[in-house]
Amino acid sequence: MTFDKMIEAMTPDVYQSLRRAVELGKWPNGERLTQEQRETSLRAVIAYEHKHNVAEDQRVGFIDRTRPDGSQHGTDPLQPQVLKILTDG
């Protein structure tokens, strides 16, 4: 079975199981994922999310950049931001 066919056949339950395994670094039975298994599983999770149009804020690796007031922390995450260091004195 090719990678693309595997993604086509993947059920939501399998997707959730793979996603959880990648997050925890171990399979449901407690066995640790090898680096290769983790990379392949993450690739499968990302491909599944792309194919099934999972909302951006629900995708693996999403970082919510919303401040408590509703504004965003910068418009471009690749641009540097100015940090202010406050001191007592």
N, C-alpha and C positions, 0 to 999 in steps of 0.2 A: 504494500500500500504506500502510495506517495504521501508526502507531507500535506499537500493540498487536499487530497482525498480524505486524509485523517481529519483535517479541520472540518471538511464538509460533513463528516459522519459524527463529529463530536457532539455529545448531548450537553445540555446545560449542567447536569450533575457532574459529568466528567470535567467540564470546564471549571466548575467551582472546586472540585477536588484538586485539580492541577494548580489552580490559583492558590489554594490554601497550602499545598505542599511547597510551592515556591516561597510563600510568605514565611512559613515556619522552618523551611530547610529540611523537612522530613516527610515521609509518606504517612498516610493514616495509621499504619501499623507501628509507627515510631522509628522505622529505619531511616537513617540520614540519606539525603539525596547526594549523589556524587556531583561534582562541578558540571560534568557533561549533562547529567539528568536535569540539573537545575536550569542550565542554559537552554536545553531543548524544550523543557516544560514552559519556561518563560516565553520562548519564541512562539510556542503553540497558543499560549494564553493571549499574547498580543495579536496573533493572527486571527484567533477566534473573535476577539473584541472588535477588530477592524471589520471582519466579514459580517458580523451581526450588528454593526452600528451601535455598540454599547456607548452610552452617553459618556462624554469626556470625563466628567467628574466621578464616574463609576469605574474607570479603567485603572488597571494596575499601574502604580507609579504616579498617580495624579497627586499634585500638591495644591491644596487650596490656598490661593494667595489673597483671599479676601480678608480685609481688616475688620475689626468689630463694628466700625462705622459704615461698612459696606463698600468702601473704596478698595482699590487693588494696590498691592505692593508692587509698584512699578508696572509699566506697560510692556516692557520687553525684559523677560527674565535673563537674557544674556548681556544686558547692559549693566555696568556697575552702578551701585547706589552709594550715596554719601551717608556715612555713619557719623553720628554725633556722640562723642564721649563726654558724659557729664561727670564732673568731679565735685566733691564737697570742698569748696575753698576758693 
